[in-house]
Amino acid sequence: MLLKKGVEKGFTPFFIGNIMCRENLNKQSVIEEIFQEADDLVLPGSSETAFIETVSQIMDRRLGLFA
């Protein structure tokens, strides 16, 4: 999903890779932050589809900040 959305926004492979990598061990990567936010928002017992849709929406918002 990240690769597809990143390519659609014209991001380079290097930039997309940086979204997945931590700057250091103590700071989460952008993708980790996205998944953590989705996990916090989705109610326990929700479907995997609901979780993935939430991830997609958060990812769209977060990637839009880079464009």
CHARMM internal coordinates of N, CA and C (Angstrom, degrees):
IC EDIT
DIST 1 N 1 CA 1.4364
DIST 1 CA 1 C 1.5318
ANGL 1 N 1 CA 1 C 110.20
DIST 1 C 2 N 1.3396
ANGL 1 CA 1 C 2 N 116.65
DIHE 1 N 1 CA 1 C 2 N -45.35
DIST 2 N 2 CA 1.4623
ANGL 1 C 2 N 2 CA 120.17
DIHE 1 CA 1 C 2 N 2 CA 179.64
DIST 2 CA 2 C 1.5209
ANGL 2 N 2 CA 2 C 110.96
DIHE 1 C 2 N 2 CA 2 C -62.32
DIST 2 C 3 N 1.3075
ANGL 2 CA 2 C 3 N 117.47
DIHE 2 N 2 CA 2 C 3 N -44.37
DIST 3 N 3 CA 1.4622
ANGL 2 C 3 N 3 CA 121.05
DIHE 2 CA 2 C 3 N 3 CA 179.67
DIST 3 CA 3 C 1.5256
ANGL 3 N 3 CA 3 C 110.81
DIHE 2 C 3 N 3 CA 3 C -60.67
DIST 3 C 4 N 1.3166
ANGL 3 CA 3 C 4 N 116.81
DIHE 3 N 3 CA 3 C 4 N -47.20
DIST 4 N 4 CA 1.4645
ANGL 3 C 4 N 4 CA 121.58
DIHE 3 CA 3 C 4 N 4 CA -179.26
DIST 4 CA 4 C 1.5297
ANGL 4 N 4 CA 4 C 110.98
DIHE 3 C 4 N 4 CA 4 C -61.23
DIST 4 C 5 N 1.3186
ANGL 4 CA 4 C 5 N 116.82
DIHE 4 N 4 CA 4 C 5 N -48.85
DIST 5 N 5 CA 1.4617
ANGL 4 C 5 N 5 CA 120.52
DIHE 4 CA 4 C 5 N 5 CA -178.67
DIST 5 CA 5 C 1.5311
ANGL 5 N 5 CA 5 C 111.02
DIHE 4 C 5 N 5 CA 5 C -67.12
DIST 5 C 6 N 1.3196
ANGL 5 CA 5 C 6 N 116.51
DIHE 5 N 5 CA 5 C 6 N -37.90
DIST 6 N 6 CA 1.4641
ANGL 5 C 6 N 6 CA 120.08
DIHE 5 CA 5 C 6 N 6 CA 179.01
DIST 6 CA 6 C 1.5171
ANGL 6 N 6 CA 6 C 112.32
DIHE 5 C 6 N 6 CA 6 C -64.55
DIST 6 C 7 N 1.3142
ANGL 6 CA 6 C 7 N 117.01
DIHE 6 N 6 CA 6 C 7 N -43.21
DIST 7 N 7 CA 1.4621
ANGL 6 C 7 N 7 CA 121.75
DIHE 6 CA 6 C 7 N 7 CA 178.70
DIST 7 CA 7 C 1.5328
ANGL 7 N 7 CA 7 C 109.97
DIHE 6 C 7 N 7 CA 7 C -64.19
DIST 7 C 8 N 1.3294
ANGL 7 CA 7 C 8 N 116.36
DIHE 7 N 7 CA 7 C 8 N -41.52
DIST 8 N 8 CA 1.4687
ANGL 7 C 8 N 8 CA 119.93
DIHE 7 CA 7 C 8 N 8 CA 178.54
DIST 8 CA 8 C 1.5305
ANGL 8 N 8 CA 8 C 111.57
DIHE 7 C 8 N 8 CA 8 C -60.46
DIST 8 C 9 N 1.3257
ANGL 8 CA 8 C 9 N 117.02
DIHE 8 N 8 CA 8 C 9 N -30.72
DIST 9 N 9 CA 1.4605
ANGL 8 C 9 N 9 CA 121.10
DIHE 8 CA 8 C 9 N 9 CA 179.60
DIST 9 CA 9 C 1.5307
ANGL 9 N 9 CA 9 C 112.22
DIHE 8 C 9 N 9 CA 9 C -88.59
DIST 9 C 10 N 1.3338
ANGL 9 CA 9 C 10 N 116.87
DIHE 9 N 9 CA 9 C 10 N -1.53
DIST 10 N 10 CA 1.4550
ANGL 9 C 10 N 10 CA 120.62
DIHE 9 CA 9 C 10 N 10 CA 177.99
DIST 10 CA 10 C 1.5144
ANGL 10 N 10 CA 10 C 114.26
DIHE 9 C 10 N 10 CA 10 C 83.27
DIST 10 C 11 N 1.3264
ANGL 10 CA 10 C 11 N 117.64
DIHE 10 N 10 CA 10 C 11 N 17.27
DIST 11 N 11 CA 1.4588
ANGL 10 C 11 N 11 CA 121.04
DIHE 10 CA 10 C 11 N 11 CA 179.25
DIST 11 CA 11 C 1.5195
ANGL 11 N 11 CA 11 C 110.38
DIHE 10 C 11 N 11 CA 11 C -73.29
DIST 11 C 12 N 1.3155
ANGL 11 CA 11 C 12 N 116.28
DIHE 11 N 11 CA 11 C 12 N 147.15
DIST 12 N 12 CA 1.4641
ANGL 11 C 12 N 12 CA 121.46
DIHE 11 CA 11 C 12 N 12 CA 177.82
DIST 12 CA 12 C 1.5310
ANGL 12 N 12 CA 12 C 109.19
DIHE 11 C 12 N 12 CA 12 C -78.41
DIST 12 C 13 N 1.3352
ANGL 12 CA 12 C 13 N 116.82
DIHE 12 N 12 CA 12 C 13 N 159.19
DIST 13 N 13 CA 1.4679
ANGL 12 C 13 N 13 CA 119.14
DIHE 12 CA 12 C 13 N 13 CA 174.81
DIST 13 CA 13 C 1.5354
ANGL 13 N 13 CA 13 C 111.95
DIHE 12 C 13 N 13 CA 13 C -57.01
DIST 13 C 14 N 1.3274
ANGL 13 CA 13 C 14 N 116.75
DIHE 13 N 13 CA 13 C 14 N -37.15
DIST 14 N 14 CA 1.4665
ANGL 13 C 14 N 14 CA 120.62
DIHE 13 CA 13 C 14 N 14 CA 178.45
DIST 14 CA 14 C 1.5231
ANGL 14 N 14 CA 14 C 110.77
DIHE 13 C 14 N 14 CA 14 C -61.57
DIST 14 C 15 N 1.3195
ANGL 14 CA 14 C 15 N 117.25
DIHE 14 N 14 CA 14 C 15 N -45.09
DIST 15 N 15 CA 1.4569
ANGL 14 C 15 N 15 CA 121.46
DIHE 14 CA 14 C 15 N 15 CA -179.50
DIST 15 CA 15 C 1.5238
ANGL 15 N 15 CA 15 C 110.66
DIHE 14 C 15 N 15 CA 15 C -64.55
DIST 15 C 16 N 1.3162
ANGL 15 CA 15 C 16 N 117.21
DIHE 15 N 15 CA 15 C 16 N -43.42
DIST 16 N 16 CA 1.4619
ANGL 15 C 16 N 16 CA 121.45
DIHE 15 CA 15 C 16 N 16 CA 178.60
DIST 16 CA 16 C 1.5281
ANGL 16 N 16 CA 16 C 109.61
DIHE 15 C 16 N 16 CA 16 C -62.28
DIST 16 C 17 N 1.3197
ANGL 16 CA 16 C 17 N 116.61
DIHE 16 N 16 CA 16 C 17 N -41.65
DIST 17 N 17 CA 1.4649
ANGL 16 C 17 N 17 CA 120.51
DIHE 16 CA 16 C 17 N 17 CA 176.76
DIST 17 CA 17 C 1.5147
ANGL 17 N 17 CA 17 C 112.35
DIHE 16 C 17 N 17 CA 17 C -60.69
DIST 17 C 18 N 1.3244
ANGL 17 CA 17 C 18 N 116.44
DIHE 17 N 17 CA 17 C 18 N -39.04
DIST 18 N 18 CA 1.4629
ANGL 17 C 18 N 18 CA 120.14
DIHE 17 CA 17 C 18 N 18 CA 178.77
DIST 18 CA 18 C 1.5215
ANGL 18 N 18 CA 18 C 112.36
DIHE 17 C 18 N 18 CA 18 C -64.39
DIST 18 C 19 N 1.3182
ANGL 18 CA 18 C 19 N 116.93
DIHE 18 N 18 CA 18 C 19 N -30.35
DIST 19 N 19 CA 1.4673
ANGL 18 C 19 N 19 CA 120.84
DIHE 18 CA 18 C 19 N 19 CA 177.22
DIST 19 CA 19 C 1.5274
ANGL 19 N 19 CA 19 C 109.92
DIHE 18 C 19 N 19 CA 19 C -64.21
DIST 19 C 20 N 1.3243
ANGL 19 CA 19 C 20 N 116.60
DIHE 19 N 19 CA 19 C 20 N -29.94
DIST 20 N 20 CA 1.4570
ANGL 19 C 20 N 20 CA 121.00
DIHE 19 CA 19 C 20 N 20 CA -177.45
DIST 20 CA 20 C 1.5197
ANGL 20 N 20 CA 20 C 113.35
DIHE 19 C 20 N 20 CA 20 C -90.51
DIST 20 C 21 N 1.3254
ANGL 20 CA 20 C 21 N 118.25
DIHE 20 N 20 CA 20 C 21 N -9.70
DIST 21 N 21 CA 1.4699
ANGL 20 C 21 N 21 CA 121.58
DIHE 20 CA 20 C 21 N 21 CA -174.71
DIST 21 CA 21 C 1.5178
ANGL 21 N 21 CA 21 C 111.89
DIHE 20 C 21 N 21 CA 21 C -106.81
DIST 21 C 22 N 1.3025
ANGL 21 CA 21 C 22 N 114.90
DIHE 21 N 21 CA 21 C 22 N 144.47
DIST 22 N 22 CA 1.4596
ANGL 21 C 22 N 22 CA 121.05
DIHE 21 CA 21 C 22 N 22 CA 174.95
DIST 22 CA 22 C 1.5262
ANGL 22 N 22 CA 22 C 109.78
DIHE 21 C 22 N 22 CA 22 C -79.49
DIST 22 C 23 N 1.3275
ANGL 22 CA 22 C 23 N 115.82
DIHE 22 N 22 CA 22 C 23 N 144.64
DIST 23 N 23 CA 1.4622
ANGL 22 C 23 N 23 CA 120.38
DIHE 22 CA 22 C 23 N 23 CA 173.27
DIST 23 CA 23 C 1.5233
ANGL 23 N 23 CA 23 C 109.62
DIHE 22 C 23 N 23 CA 23 C -72.01
DIST 23 C 24 N 1.3298
ANGL 23 CA 23 C 24 N 115.83
DIHE 23 N 23 CA 23 C 24 N -36.48
DIST 24 N 24 CA 1.4659
ANGL 23 C 24 N 24 CA 121.94
DIHE 23 CA 23 C 24 N 24 CA 175.00
DIST 24 CA 24 C 1.5237
ANGL 24 N 24 CA 24 C 107.72
DIHE 23 C 24 N 24 CA 24 C -154.07
DIST 24 C 25 N 1.3169
ANGL 24 CA 24 C 25 N 116.14
DIHE 24 N 24 CA 24 C 25 N 175.61
DIST 25 N 25 CA 1.4678
ANGL 24 C 25 N 25 CA 119.65
DIHE 24 CA 24 C 25 N 25 CA -175.25
DIST 25 CA 25 C 1.5174
ANGL 25 N 25 CA 25 C 113.75
DIHE 24 C 25 N 25 CA 25 C -67.85
DIST 25 C 26 N 1.3188
ANGL 25 CA 25 C 26 N 117.70
DIHE 25 N 25 CA 25 C 26 N -20.61
DIST 26 N 26 CA 1.4532
ANGL 25 C 26 N 26 CA 121.05
DIHE 25 CA 25 C 26 N 26 CA -174.91
DIST 26 CA 26 C 1.5223
ANGL 26 N 26 CA 26 C 114.15
DIHE 25 C 26 N 26 CA 26 C -94.08
DIST 26 C 27 N 1.3220
ANGL 26 CA 26 C 27 N 118.55
DIHE 26 N 26 CA 26 C 27 N -9.36
DIST 27 N 27 CA 1.4646
ANGL 26 C 27 N 27 CA 122.19
DIHE 26 CA 26 C 27 N 27 CA -177.53
DIST 27 CA 27 C 1.5215
ANGL 27 N 27 CA 27 C 109.19
DIHE 26 C 27 N 27 CA 27 C -117.64
DIST 27 C 28 N 1.3264
ANGL 27 CA 27 C 28 N 116.51
DIHE 27 N 27 CA 27 C 28 N 126.54
DIST 28 N 28 CA 1.4635
ANGL 27 C 28 N 28 CA 120.46
DIHE 27 CA 27 C 28 N 28 CA 179.33
DIST 28 CA 28 C 1.5196
ANGL 28 N 28 CA 28 C 110.37
DIHE 27 C 28 N 28 CA 28 C -66.13
DIST 28 C 29 N 1.3314
ANGL 28 CA 28 C 29 N 115.58
DIHE 28 N 28 CA 28 C 29 N 150.85
DIST 29 N 29 CA 1.4584
ANGL 28 C 29 N 29 CA 121.14
DIHE 28 CA 28 C 29 N 29 CA 172.85
DIST 29 CA 29 C 1.5285
ANGL 29 N 29 CA 29 C 108.55
DIHE 28 C 29 N 29 CA 29 C -73.17
DIST 29 C 30 N 1.3130
ANGL 29 CA 29 C 30 N 116.26
DIHE 29 N 29 CA 29 C 30 N 166.12
DIST 30 N 30 CA 1.4658
ANGL 29 C 30 N 30 CA 120.80
DIHE 29 CA 29 C 30 N 30 CA 178.65
DIST 30 CA 30 C 1.5273
ANGL 30 N 30 CA 30 C 110.11
DIHE 29 C 30 N 30 CA 30 C -60.44
DIST 30 C 31 N 1.3206
ANGL 30 CA 30 C 31 N 117.61
DIHE 30 N 30 CA 30 C 31 N -41.81
DIST 31 N 31 CA 1.4691
ANGL 30 C 31 N 31 CA 119.57
DIHE 30 CA 30 C 31 N 31 CA -178.97
DIST 31 CA 31 C 1.5290
ANGL 31 N 31 CA 31 C 110.95
DIHE 30 C 31 N 31 CA 31 C -65.74
DIST 31 C 32 N 1.3260
ANGL 31 CA 31 C 32 N 117.08
DIHE 31 N 31 CA 31 C 32 N -36.51
DIST 32 N 32 CA 1.4680
ANGL 31 C 32 N 32 CA 120.05
DIHE 31 CA 31 C 32 N 32 CA 175.97
DIST 32 CA 32 C 1.5233
ANGL 32 N 32 CA 32 C 110.79
DIHE 31 C 32 N 32 CA 32 C -64.82
DIST 32 C 33 N 1.3266
ANGL 32 CA 32 C 33 N 116.83
DIHE 32 N 32 CA 32 C 33 N -40.29
DIST 33 N 33 CA 1.4644
ANGL 32 C 33 N 33 CA 120.89
DIHE 32 CA 32 C 33 N 33 CA 177.47
DIST 33 CA 33 C 1.5237
ANGL 33 N 33 CA 33 C 111.05
DIHE 32 C 33 N 33 CA 33 C -62.35
DIST 33 C 34 N 1.3305
ANGL 33 CA 33 C 34 N 115.96
DIHE 33 N 33 CA 33 C 34 N -40.60
DIST 34 N 34 CA 1.4704
ANGL 33 C 34 N 34 CA 120.56
DIHE 33 CA 33 C 34 N 34 CA 179.07
DIST 34 CA 34 C 1.5222
ANGL 34 N 34 CA 34 C 110.52
DIHE 33 C 34 N 34 CA 34 C -62.13
DIST 34 C 35 N 1.3324
ANGL 34 CA 34 C 35 N 116.71
DIHE 34 N 34 CA 34 C 35 N -47.25
DIST 35 N 35 CA 1.4639
ANGL 34 C 35 N 35 CA 120.04
DIHE 34 CA 34 C 35 N 35 CA -179.35
DIST 35 CA 35 C 1.5208
ANGL 35 N 35 CA 35 C 111.60
DIHE 34 C 35 N 35 CA 35 C -66.91
DIST 35 C 36 N 1.3279
ANGL 35 CA 35 C 36 N 117.17
DIHE 35 N 35 CA 35 C 36 N -36.74
DIST 36 N 36 CA 1.4619
ANGL 35 C 36 N 36 CA 120.14
DIHE 35 CA 35 C 36 N 36 CA 178.26
DIST 36 CA 36 C 1.5276
ANGL 36 N 36 CA 36 C 110.79
DIHE 35 C 36 N 36 CA 36 C -65.12
DIST 36 C 37 N 1.3296
ANGL 36 CA 36 C 37 N 116.33
DIHE 36 N 36 CA 36 C 37 N -43.14
DIST 37 N 37 CA 1.4652
ANGL 36 C 37 N 37 CA 120.44
DIHE 36 CA 36 C 37 N 37 CA 178.16
DIST 37 CA 37 C 1.5287
ANGL 37 N 37 CA 37 C 110.72
DIHE 36 C 37 N 37 CA 37 C -61.91
DIST 37 C 38 N 1.3285
ANGL 37 CA 37 C 38 N 116.82
DIHE 37 N 37 CA 37 C 38 N -43.01
DIST 38 N 38 CA 1.4700
ANGL 37 C 38 N 38 CA 120.51
DIHE 37 CA 37 C 38 N 38 CA 178.67
DIST 38 CA 38 C 1.5251
ANGL 38 N 38 CA 38 C 110.44
DIHE 37 C 38 N 38 CA 38 C -63.61
DIST 38 C 39 N 1.3104
ANGL 38 CA 38 C 39 N 116.47
DIHE 38 N 38 CA 38 C 39 N -41.98
DIST 39 N 39 CA 1.4647
ANGL 38 C 39 N 39 CA 120.67
DIHE 38 CA 38 C 39 N 39 CA 179.26
DIST 39 CA 39 C 1.5255
ANGL 39 N 39 CA 39 C 110.88
DIHE 38 C 39 N 39 CA 39 C -62.27
DIST 39 C 40 N 1.3226
ANGL 39 CA 39 C 40 N 116.58
DIHE 39 N 39 CA 39 C 40 N -37.23
DIST 40 N 40 CA 1.4667
ANGL 39 C 40 N 40 CA 121.08
DIHE 39 CA 39 C 40 N 40 CA 178.61
DIST 40 CA 40 C 1.5319
ANGL 40 N 40 CA 40 C 112.19
DIHE 39 C 40 N 40 CA 40 C -69.52
DIST 40 C 41 N 1.3312
ANGL 40 CA 40 C 41 N 117.02
DIHE 40 N 40 CA 40 C 41 N -31.42
DIST 41 N 41 CA 1.4622
ANGL 40 C 41 N 41 CA 121.36
DIHE 40 CA 40 C 41 N 41 CA -175.84
DIST 41 CA 41 C 1.5225
ANGL 41 N 41 CA 41 C 114.52
DIHE 40 C 41 N 41 CA 41 C -85.14
DIST 41 C 42 N 1.3216
ANGL 41 CA 41 C 42 N 117.03
DIHE 41 N 41 CA 41 C 42 N -33.55
DIST 42 N 42 CA 1.4715
ANGL 41 C 42 N 42 CA 120.99
DIHE 41 CA 41 C 42 N 42 CA -175.38
DIST 42 CA 42 C 1.5276
ANGL 42 N 42 CA 42 C 109.31
DIHE 41 C 42 N 42 CA 42 C -80.34
DIST 42 C 43 N 1.3008
ANGL 42 CA 42 C 43 N 115.13
DIHE 42 N 42 CA 42 C 43 N 132.38
DIST 43 N 43 CA 1.4594
ANGL 42 C 43 N 43 CA 120.78
DIHE 42 CA 42 C 43 N 43 CA -179.40
DIST 43 CA 43 C 1.5226
ANGL 43 N 43 CA 43 C 111.22
DIHE 42 C 43 N 43 CA 43 C -68.57
DIST 43 C 44 N 1.3262
ANGL 43 CA 43 C 44 N 117.42
DIHE 43 N 43 CA 43 C 44 N 144.77
DIST 44 N 44 CA 1.4661
ANGL 43 C 44 N 44 CA 120.37
DIHE 43 CA 43 C 44 N 44 CA 175.94
DIST 44 CA 44 C 1.5247
ANGL 44 N 44 CA 44 C 110.06
DIHE 43 C 44 N 44 CA 44 C -56.03
DIST 44 C 45 N 1.2944
ANGL 44 CA 44 C 45 N 116.17
DIHE 44 N 44 CA 44 C 45 N 139.27
DIST 45 N 45 CA 1.4546
ANGL 44 C 45 N 45 CA 121.42
DIHE 44 CA 44 C 45 N 45 CA 179.86
DIST 45 CA 45 C 1.5200
ANGL 45 N 45 CA 45 C 114.15
DIHE 44 C 45 N 45 CA 45 C 86.27
DIST 45 C 46 N 1.3387
ANGL 45 CA 45 C 46 N 116.81
DIHE 45 N 45 CA 45 C 46 N -1.19
DIST 46 N 46 CA 1.4647
ANGL 45 C 46 N 46 CA 119.83
DIHE 45 CA 45 C 46 N 46 CA 177.16
DIST 46 CA 46 C 1.5208
ANGL 46 N 46 CA 46 C 110.02
DIHE 45 C 46 N 46 CA 46 C -69.07
DIST 46 C 47 N 1.3022
ANGL 46 CA 46 C 47 N 115.51
DIHE 46 N 46 CA 46 C 47 N 160.50
DIST 47 N 47 CA 1.4618
ANGL 46 C 47 N 47 CA 120.26
DIHE 46 CA 46 C 47 N 47 CA -178.26
DIST 47 CA 47 C 1.5300
ANGL 47 N 47 CA 47 C 111.00
DIHE 46 C 47 N 47 CA 47 C -74.63
DIST 47 C 48 N 1.3104
ANGL 47 CA 47 C 48 N 114.45
DIHE 47 N 47 CA 47 C 48 N 160.76
DIST 48 N 48 CA 1.4684
ANGL 47 C 48 N 48 CA 120.62
DIHE 47 CA 47 C 48 N 48 CA 175.35
DIST 48 CA 48 C 1.5269
ANGL 48 N 48 CA 48 C 110.00
DIHE 47 C 48 N 48 CA 48 C -61.48
DIST 48 C 49 N 1.3084
ANGL 48 CA 48 C 49 N 116.69
DIHE 48 N 48 CA 48 C 49 N -36.26
DIST 49 N 49 CA 1.4657
ANGL 48 C 49 N 49 CA 121.41
DIHE 48 CA 48 C 49 N 49 CA 178.43
DIST 49 CA 49 C 1.5252
ANGL 49 N 49 CA 49 C 110.87
DIHE 48 C 49 N 49 CA 49 C -61.05
DIST 49 C 50 N 1.3149
ANGL 49 CA 49 C 50 N 117.02
DIHE 49 N 49 CA 49 C 50 N -41.90
DIST 50 N 50 CA 1.4683
ANGL 49 C 50 N 50 CA 120.92
DIHE 49 CA 49 C 50 N 50 CA 178.44
DIST 50 CA 50 C 1.5236
ANGL 50 N 50 CA 50 C 110.48
DIHE 49 C 50 N 50 CA 50 C -63.86
DIST 50 C 51 N 1.3239
ANGL 50 CA 50 C 51 N 116.26
DIHE 50 N 50 CA 50 C 51 N -40.29
DIST 51 N 51 CA 1.4620
ANGL 50 C 51 N 51 CA 120.54
DIHE 50 CA 50 C 51 N 51 CA 178.90
DIST 51 CA 51 C 1.5309
ANGL 51 N 51 CA 51 C 110.62
DIHE 50 C 51 N 51 CA 51 C -64.49
DIST 51 C 52 N 1.3208
ANGL 51 CA 51 C 52 N 116.82
DIHE 51 N 51 CA 51 C 52 N -46.70
DIST 52 N 52 CA 1.4679
ANGL 51 C 52 N 52 CA 121.13
DIHE 51 CA 51 C 52 N 52 CA -178.78
DIST 52 CA 52 C 1.5262
ANGL 52 N 52 CA 52 C 110.55
DIHE 51 C 52 N 52 CA 52 C -63.69
DIST 52 C 53 N 1.3269
ANGL 52 CA 52 C 53 N 118.05
DIHE 52 N 52 CA 52 C 53 N -39.58
DIST 53 N 53 CA 1.4588
ANGL 52 C 53 N 53 CA 121.46
DIHE 52 CA 52 C 53 N 53 CA 177.64
DIST 53 CA 53 C 1.5298
ANGL 53 N 53 CA 53 C 110.63
DIHE 52 C 53 N 53 CA 53 C -63.70
DIST 53 C 54 N 1.3107
ANGL 53 CA 53 C 54 N 116.46
DIHE 53 N 53 CA 53 C 54 N -39.97
DIST 54 N 54 CA 1.4659
ANGL 53 C 54 N 54 CA 120.46
DIHE 53 CA 53 C 54 N 54 CA 177.37
DIST 54 CA 54 C 1.5202
ANGL 54 N 54 CA 54 C 110.45
DIHE 53 C 54 N 54 CA 54 C -65.17
DIST 54 C 55 N 1.3240
ANGL 54 CA 54 C 55 N 117.26
DIHE 54 N 54 CA 54 C 55 N -43.34
DIST 55 N 55 CA 1.4707
ANGL 54 C 55 N 55 CA 121.21
DIHE 54 CA 54 C 55 N 55 CA 176.25
DIST 55 CA 55 C 1.5268
ANGL 55 N 55 CA 55 C 109.63
DIHE 54 C 55 N 55 CA 55 C -58.00
DIST 55 C 56 N 1.3223
ANGL 55 CA 55 C 56 N 117.25
DIHE 55 N 55 CA 55 C 56 N -45.10
DIST 56 N 56 CA 1.4561
ANGL 55 C 56 N 56 CA 121.96
DIHE 55 CA 55 C 56 N 56 CA -178.70
DIST 56 CA 56 C 1.5259
ANGL 56 N 56 CA 56 C 111.46
DIHE 55 C 56 N 56 CA 56 C -60.03
DIST 56 C 57 N 1.3227
ANGL 56 CA 56 C 57 N 116.54
DIHE 56 N 56 CA 56 C 57 N -44.80
DIST 57 N 57 CA 1.4675
ANGL 56 C 57 N 57 CA 120.55
DIHE 56 CA 56 C 57 N 57 CA -179.81
DIST 57 CA 57 C 1.5231
ANGL 57 N 57 CA 57 C 111.62
DIHE 56 C 57 N 57 CA 57 C -65.30
DIST 57 C 58 N 1.3202
ANGL 57 CA 57 C 58 N 116.93
DIHE 57 N 57 CA 57 C 58 N -43.83
DIST 58 N 58 CA 1.4597
ANGL 57 C 58 N 58 CA 120.60
DIHE 57 CA 57 C 58 N 58 CA 178.30
DIST 58 CA 58 C 1.5194
ANGL 58 N 58 CA 58 C 110.26
DIHE 57 C 58 N 58 CA 58 C -64.54
DIST 58 C 59 N 1.3270
ANGL 58 CA 58 C 59 N 116.84
DIHE 58 N 58 CA 58 C 59 N -42.03
DIST 59 N 59 CA 1.4549
ANGL 58 C 59 N 59 CA 121.16
DIHE 58 CA 58 C 59 N 59 CA 179.45
DIST 59 CA 59 C 1.5236
ANGL 59 N 59 CA 59 C 110.97
DIHE 58 C 59 N 59 CA 59 C -61.61
DIST 59 C 60 N 1.3258
ANGL 59 CA 59 C 60 N 117.25
DIHE 59 N 59 CA 59 C 60 N -43.32
DIST 60 N 60 CA 1.4659
ANGL 59 C 60 N 60 CA 120.37
DIHE 59 CA 59 C 60 N 60 CA 177.19
DIST 60 CA 60 C 1.5275
ANGL 60 N 60 CA 60 C 110.69
DIHE 59 C 60 N 60 CA 60 C -57.51
DIST 60 C 61 N 1.3268
ANGL 60 CA 60 C 61 N 115.72
DIHE 60 N 60 CA 60 C 61 N -45.28
DIST 61 N 61 CA 1.4726
ANGL 60 C 61 N 61 CA 120.23
DIHE 60 CA 60 C 61 N 61 CA -179.25
DIST 61 CA 61 C 1.5214
ANGL 61 N 61 CA 61 C 111.06
DIHE 60 C 61 N 61 CA 61 C -64.75
DIST 61 C 62 N 1.3234
ANGL 61 CA 61 C 62 N 116.59
DIHE 61 N 61 CA 61 C 62 N -46.93
DIST 62 N 62 CA 1.4658
ANGL 61 C 62 N 62 CA 120.53
DIHE 61 CA 61 C 62 N 62 CA -177.10
DIST 62 CA 62 C 1.5212
ANGL 62 N 62 CA 62 C 111.79
DIHE 61 C 62 N 62 CA 62 C -67.90
DIST 62 C 63 N 1.3328
ANGL 62 CA 62 C 63 N 117.74
DIHE 62 N 62 CA 62 C 63 N -40.79
DIST 63 N 63 CA 1.4732
ANGL 62 C 63 N 63 CA 120.31
DIHE 62 CA 62 C 63 N 63 CA 179.88
DIST 63 CA 63 C 1.5245
ANGL 63 N 63 CA 63 C 110.93
DIHE 62 C 63 N 63 CA 63 C -69.60
DIST 63 C 64 N 1.3231
ANGL 63 CA 63 C 64 N 116.07
DIHE 63 N 63 CA 63 C 64 N -28.96
DIST 64 N 64 CA 1.4615
ANGL 63 C 64 N 64 CA 119.89
DIHE 63 CA 63 C 64 N 64 CA 176.71
DIST 64 CA 64 C 1.5244
ANGL 64 N 64 CA 64 C 112.47
DIHE 63 C 64 N 64 CA 64 C -63.14
DIST 64 C 65 N 1.3140
ANGL 64 CA 64 C 65 N 116.48
DIHE 64 N 64 CA 64 C 65 N -25.96
DIST 65 N 65 CA 1.4689
ANGL 64 C 65 N 65 CA 120.47
DIHE 64 CA 64 C 65 N 65 CA 178.14
DIST 65 CA 65 C 1.5244
ANGL 65 N 65 CA 65 C 111.79
DIHE 64 C 65 N 65 CA 65 C -70.33
DIST 65 C 66 N 1.3242
ANGL 65 CA 65 C 66 N 117.04
DIHE 65 N 65 CA 65 C 66 N -23.55
DIST 66 N 66 CA 1.4600
ANGL 65 C 66 N 66 CA 121.64
DIHE 65 CA 65 C 66 N 66 CA -179.04
DIST 66 CA 66 C 1.5339
ANGL 66 N 66 CA 66 C 112.32
DIHE 65 C 66 N 66 CA 66 C -88.83
DIST 66 C 67 N 1.3258
ANGL 66 CA 66 C 67 N 116.58
DIHE 66 N 66 CA 66 C 67 N -21.94
DIST 67 N 67 CA 1.4653
ANGL 66 C 67 N 67 CA 120.24
DIHE 66 CA 66 C 67 N 67 CA -174.18
DIST 67 CA 67 C 1.5132
ANGL 67 N 67 CA 67 C 112.70
DIHE 66 C 67 N 67 CA 67 C -76.62
END
COOR INIT
IC SEED 1 N 1 CA 1 C
IC BUILD
